[in-house]
Amino acid sequence: MATGQQGFDPDDFFDQRRLDRQRDQNLSDRQRMDRERADDDRRRALEEQRMAQLDANRARLDAMLTLVNDDDITLSSEEVAVVNDKSLRMMPDGEVVTRRAPSARDVIRRSGQFSRANILPNIPARTKRVRKKTKTDKNMSKALRLANDKFRTAKGKLRKGATQAQIMKYAHKLLKKM
């Protein structure tokens, strides 16, 4: 018997459950992909760090190789002391200078612990919302073209006694007729 009221349709209930399950599955897939992407980024950063250490070790080993294998190089006890003293540095011109210990401020700055990137939150760039173009917009541009043709000279100057307000009023009047 038709009462005009909408009845319960079991198919609607099962379709909704299927949609809910699909939405949950999509969400878990996205979360899994985000975790995998973060893991890849971590792995890549560790690999880059390891390669930088290898390059530094390679440079150190090349210098040692030259020092050990070159028979013309002999070090006196003072030179050995200079090589092993961490507070001494040799300038490119061969002058040996004492290195000052880094101040606490230098250590903090180098650590990056208080850099602006670590203090301020990561704010994503906002995208400006764009309004959809309507039929009225298209008609208004036509009306403005016609109004400007009426109130402006061929060179584009306003005719004597005409104002921008008059142009807009006339354009709106034309828009109502379109």
Secondary structure, 3 states (H helix, E strand, C coil): CCCCCCCCCHHHHHHHHHHHHHHHHHHHHHHHHHHHHHHHHHHHHHHHHHHHHHHHHHHHHHHHHHHHHCCCCCCCHHHHHHHHCCCEEECCCCCEEECCCCCHHHHHHHHCCCCHHHHCCCCCCCCCCCCCCCHHHHHHHHHHHHHHHHHECCCCCECCCCCHHHHHHHHHHHHHHC
